Amino acid sequence: MGRDTFAGFMDLAELFEQGGPLMWAILAASIVGLSAFLERMWSLQRARVLPRAFVDRIRALVAKGQTREALLLCEENGSSIARMMAAALRAHLAGKPRPAIKEAVEEVGAREVAHMDRNVEIVGTVATITPLLGLLGTVVGMIKVFRNFVAAAAAQAAGPQTLAEGIWMALVTTAYGLVVAIPMLLLYKFLQGRNDRLIVEMEEDVMGLVDLLEGRATRSGGADEEAPGDGAKDEVRKRAQA
């Protein structure tokens, strides 16, 4: 078993060497794409973007009329949903109407979406260029094959076997390019779908908060008081954590 595995590894290394310099370009692209994918998976963990327990706590505070406490907790939290909710709460405490609150949320949301999409396109770019690099390697290899074949034919030393072996080696880069491109395309689509689901959930949660704020403002006849200043934050924090 171990000997067969080693032999298979040696065969792959030999094929890699036969593919020429563009094989190194394909390898480098695959490393970049995989690194970008892993970085996005780490940065876009649900706990970092949309912690459900935190959202429920903010909604509970707003439902109780503790809007200032909710704003303070949002400002202390580093998640994307916290920054969007903080924008809604600030606008509400400033007495702005619903359209202005939505505009403030959308402005912050656009920045958060851009942050979430960062580096995702790197994975898509790798999925696009690796088969092209493989095809380029094949074209370059075929040019060399036919050039050598013509030279061998002039010396009356060429045969079908020589041409077949050269073509087989030239196709190695295309095969390696596809081996990298297909998984990268799947990873790219996975990241896109995951980001889209998170963005939709964030929009639903924030708009639910806006509806809750509007309902409380309607019942109380106006917005809550202004956000607390720095001198009152300690007292507000104690009340929120109680």
Rosetta blueprint (number, residue, H / E / L):
1 M L
2 G H
3 R H
4 D H
5 T H
6 F H
7 A H
8 G H
9 F H
10 M H
11 D H
12 L H
13 A H
14 E H
15 L H
16 F H
17 E H
18 Q H
19 G L
20 G L
21 P L
22 L H
23 M H
24 W H
25 A H
26 I H
27 L H
28 A H
29 A H
30 S H
31 I H
32 V H
33 G H
34 L H
35 S H
36 A H
37 F H
38 L H
39 E H
40 R H
41 M H
42 W H
43 S H
44 L L
45 Q L
46 R H
47 A H
48 R H
49 V H
50 L L
51 P L
52 R H
53 A H
54 F H
55 V H
56 D H
57 R H
58 I H
59 R H
60 A H
61 L H
62 V H
63 A H
64 K L
65 G L
66 Q L
67 T H
68 R H
69 E H
70 A H
71 L H
72 L H
73 L H
74 C H
75 E H
76 E H
77 N L
78 G L
79 S L
80 S H
81 I H
82 A H
83 R H
84 M H
85 M H
86 A H
87 A H
88 A H
89 L H
90 R H
91 A H
92 H H
93 L H
94 A L
95 G L
96 K L
97 P L
98 R H
99 P H
100 A H
101 I H
102 K H
103 E H
104 A H
105 V H
106 E H
107 E H
108 V H
109 G H
110 A H
111 R H
112 E H
113 V H
114 A H
115 H H
116 M H
117 D H
118 R L
119 N L
120 V H
121 E H
122 I H
123 V H
124 G H
125 T H
126 V H
127 A H
128 T H
129 I H
130 T H
131 P H
132 L H
133 L H
134 G H
135 L H
136 L H
137 G H
138 T H
139 V H
140 V H
141 G H
142 M H
143 I H
144 K H
145 V H
146 F H
147 R H
148 N H
149 F H
150 V H
151 A H
152 A H
153 A H
154 A H
155 A L
156 Q L
157 A L
158 A L
159 G L
160 P H
161 Q H
162 T H
163 L H
164 A H
165 E H
166 G H
167 I H
168 W H
169 M H
170 A H
171 L L
172 V H
173 T H
174 T H
175 A H
176 Y H
177 G H
178 L H
179 V H
180 V H
181 A H
182 I H
183 P H
184 M H
185 L H
186 L H
187 L H
188 Y H
189 K H
190 F H
191 L H
192 Q H
193 G H
194 R H
195 N H
196 D H
197 R H
198 L H
199 I H
200 V H
201 E H
202 M H
203 E H
204 E H
205 D H
206 V H
207 M H
208 G H
209 L H
210 V H
211 D H
212 L H
213 L H
214 E H
215 G H
216 R H
217 A H
218 T H
219 R H
220 S H
221 G L
222 G L
223 A L
224 D L
225 E L
226 E L
227 A L
228 P L
229 G L
230 D H
231 G H
232 A H
233 K H
234 D H
235 E H
236 V H
237 R H
238 K H
239 R H
240 A H
241 Q H
242 A L
